[in-house]
Amino acid sequence: MSSLTERDILYPLSMFRMAREIPPLSFETLEGADMPQPYRDLLVHDGDMTSRLEQFHDGPIHVDRLHSSNDGNAYFREVVLRREKDDQPVEYGAIEISLAALPADVAKLVLEAKRPLGGILNQFRITYTSAPKAFLKIVPDDAIGKIFGPVEATMYGRCNEITGFSGDSYARIVEILPIASQQPA
């Protein structure tokens, strides 16, 4: 993994937190091999999180958009991914999506904010690679507690970049999972 600054690791989540005057998230990086289960299976891979989460939770997931902005070239959104069957949160995070790098019909679906990016790319059979830049051990705070409910245990996540076949960056993402005992079955 590349050497990233603390601000880069949490970008674009750090941008959303700063805009809402939420203190920086307390975290440390760790090697993928040091990630405990079930987080290792869910986070330490070069595939998309949409497929991984849908397989783990045995069903489709949807986007619950908390905040977003769009400058025409890049689309930023802070989201909770939720299971379709019971609306339980299965991931919290933030993503910067390069709209200019995507076909217009794909960009339109991205802006609707109903399906995760990975699911849309898979639907359109768009070739991409997923490259985790860092794996995270996170100390939950009140902002995360508002998403998942009271959290007193360590949480895990990753920062990731999705690139297209030509090397264009499609997205930069920070993904945080609920603690194992809160992982809906």
C-alpha positions as CSV (number, residue, x, y, z in Angstrom):
1,M,0.0,0.0,0.0
2,S,1.2,3.5,-0.7
3,S,2.1,6.0,1.9
4,L,-0.8,8.4,2.4
5,T,-1.2,11.3,4.7
6,E,-3.8,11.1,7.5
7,R,-6.0,13.5,5.6
8,D,-5.7,11.5,2.3
9,I,-6.6,8.3,4.0
10,L,-9.9,9.5,5.2
11,Y,-10.7,11.6,2.1
12,P,-13.5,12.3,1.2
13,L,-15.1,11.4,4.6
14,S,-12.7,13.9,6.2
15,M,-14.2,16.6,3.9
16,F,-17.8,15.9,5.0
17,R,-16.8,15.8,8.7
18,M,-14.9,19.1,8.4
19,A,-17.8,20.8,6.6
20,R,-20.1,19.8,9.5
21,E,-17.5,20.8,12.1
22,I,-17.2,17.2,13.4
23,P,-13.8,16.5,14.9
24,P,-11.4,14.3,12.9
25,L,-12.0,10.5,13.2
26,S,-9.5,8.7,15.5
27,F,-8.0,5.7,13.7
28,E,-4.9,3.8,12.9
29,T,-3.9,1.9,9.8
30,L,-3.2,-1.9,9.9
31,E,-2.1,-4.5,7.5
32,G,-4.8,-6.5,5.8
33,A,-3.4,-9.7,7.3
34,D,-3.9,-8.2,10.8
35,M,-7.6,-7.5,10.1
36,P,-9.8,-9.8,12.3
37,Q,-12.7,-11.8,10.8
38,P,-15.3,-11.2,9.5
39,Y,-13.8,-7.8,8.5
40,R,-10.9,-9.4,6.6
41,D,-13.2,-11.3,4.3
42,L,-15.3,-8.2,3.8
43,L,-12.6,-5.6,3.4
44,V,-9.3,-7.2,2.3
45,H,-9.9,-7.8,-1.4
46,D,-9.6,-6.1,-4.7
47,G,-13.3,-6.5,-5.7
48,D,-16.2,-4.2,-5.2
49,M,-17.9,-3.9,-1.8
50,T,-21.4,-4.0,-3.2
51,S,-21.0,-7.6,-4.3
52,R,-19.2,-8.6,-1.1
53,L,-21.8,-7.0,1.1
54,E,-24.7,-8.4,-0.8
55,Q,-23.3,-11.9,-0.6
56,F,-22.5,-11.6,3.1
57,H,-26.0,-10.2,3.9
58,D,-27.8,-12.5,1.5
59,G,-29.6,-9.9,-0.5
60,P,-29.5,-6.5,-2.2
61,I,-28.4,-3.3,-0.6
62,H,-29.3,0.3,-1.3
63,V,-27.9,3.7,-0.8
64,D,-29.2,6.0,2.0
65,R,-27.7,9.4,1.0
66,L,-26.9,11.6,4.0
67,H,-25.2,14.5,2.3
68,S,-24.0,15.1,-1.3
69,S,-22.6,17.8,-3.6
70,N,-21.9,17.9,-7.3
71,D,-19.8,20.3,-9.3
72,G,-20.5,18.7,-12.7
73,N,-17.2,16.8,-12.8
74,A,-17.1,15.2,-9.4
75,Y,-20.0,13.9,-7.2
76,F,-19.4,13.6,-3.5
77,R,-21.7,11.7,-1.2
78,E,-21.8,10.6,2.4
79,V,-23.9,7.5,2.7
80,V,-25.2,4.5,4.7
81,L,-25.6,1.3,2.7
82,R,-28.6,-0.6,4.0
83,R,-30.1,-4.0,3.4
84,E,-33.2,-3.9,1.2
85,K,-35.0,-6.5,3.3
86,D,-34.9,-4.7,6.7
87,D,-33.1,-1.4,6.1
88,Q,-30.3,-2.3,8.6
89,P,-27.1,-0.4,8.0
90,V,-24.2,-2.6,6.6
91,E,-21.7,0.2,5.8
92,Y,-21.1,3.9,6.4
93,G,-18.8,6.0,4.3
94,A,-18.1,8.6,1.8
95,I,-17.2,8.6,-1.9
96,E,-16.0,11.0,-4.5
97,I,-17.1,9.8,-8.0
98,S,-15.6,11.2,-11.2
99,L,-18.7,11.8,-13.3
100,A,-16.5,12.8,-16.3
101,A,-14.9,9.3,-16.4
102,L,-18.2,7.5,-16.6
103,P,-20.7,7.0,-19.5
104,A,-23.6,9.4,-19.3
105,D,-26.2,6.7,-18.5
106,V,-24.0,5.4,-15.7
107,A,-23.4,8.9,-14.3
108,K,-27.2,9.5,-14.3
109,L,-27.8,6.4,-12.2
110,V,-25.0,7.4,-9.8
111,L,-26.6,10.8,-9.3
112,E,-29.9,9.1,-8.5
113,A,-28.1,7.7,-5.4
114,K,-30.2,4.5,-5.1
115,R,-27.6,1.9,-5.9
116,P,-23.9,1.7,-4.8
117,L,-21.4,2.5,-7.5
118,G,-20.0,-1.1,-7.6
119,G,-23.5,-2.4,-8.4
120,I,-24.0,0.1,-11.2
121,L,-20.6,-0.6,-12.7
122,N,-21.3,-4.4,-12.5
123,Q,-24.8,-3.8,-14.1
124,F,-23.3,-2.1,-17.1
125,R,-20.4,-4.5,-17.3
126,I,-17.8,-1.7,-16.9
127,T,-14.3,-3.1,-16.4
128,Y,-12.6,-1.6,-13.3
129,T,-10.1,-2.4,-10.6
130,S,-10.4,-1.8,-6.9
131,A,-7.2,-1.0,-5.0
132,P,-7.4,-0.6,-1.3
133,K,-5.0,2.1,-0.1
134,A,-5.2,1.5,3.6
135,F,-7.0,-0.7,6.1
136,L,-8.4,1.1,9.2
137,K,-8.9,0.4,12.8
138,I,-11.4,3.0,14.0
139,V,-12.4,4.4,17.4
140,P,-16.1,5.2,16.9
141,D,-17.4,8.6,17.9
142,D,-20.8,10.2,18.4
143,A,-21.2,10.8,14.6
144,I,-20.7,7.1,13.9
145,G,-22.9,6.2,16.8
146,K,-25.7,8.1,15.1
147,I,-25.4,5.8,12.1
148,F,-25.0,2.4,13.9
149,G,-26.4,3.1,17.3
150,P,-24.2,3.1,20.5
151,V,-20.8,1.7,19.6
152,E,-18.1,1.0,22.3
153,A,-15.9,-1.4,20.4
154,T,-13.3,-1.0,17.7
155,M,-14.6,-0.7,14.2
156,Y,-12.9,-1.5,10.9
157,G,-12.8,0.0,7.4
158,R,-10.7,0.8,4.4
159,C,-9.9,3.5,2.0
160,N,-10.2,2.4,-1.6
161,E,-9.8,3.7,-5.2
162,I,-11.7,2.3,-8.2
163,T,-10.1,2.8,-11.5
164,G,-11.2,2.1,-15.0
165,F,-9.6,0.1,-17.8
166,S,-7.8,3.1,-19.1
167,G,-6.5,4.0,-15.7
168,D,-9.0,6.8,-15.1
169,S,-10.0,7.1,-11.4
170,Y,-13.7,6.4,-11.1
171,A,-13.9,6.9,-7.3
172,R,-12.1,7.4,-4.0
173,I,-14.0,5.8,-1.1
174,V,-13.8,5.4,2.7
175,E,-15.9,2.4,3.9
176,I,-16.6,1.6,7.6
177,L,-18.4,-1.5,8.7
178,P,-20.6,-2.0,11.8
179,I,-19.0,-4.0,14.6
180,A,-19.3,-7.8,14.2
181,S,-21.9,-8.2,16.9
182,Q,-24.0,-5.5,15.1
183,Q,-23.6,-7.2,11.7
184,P,-27.1,-8.2,10.7
185,A,-27.4,-11.8,9.8
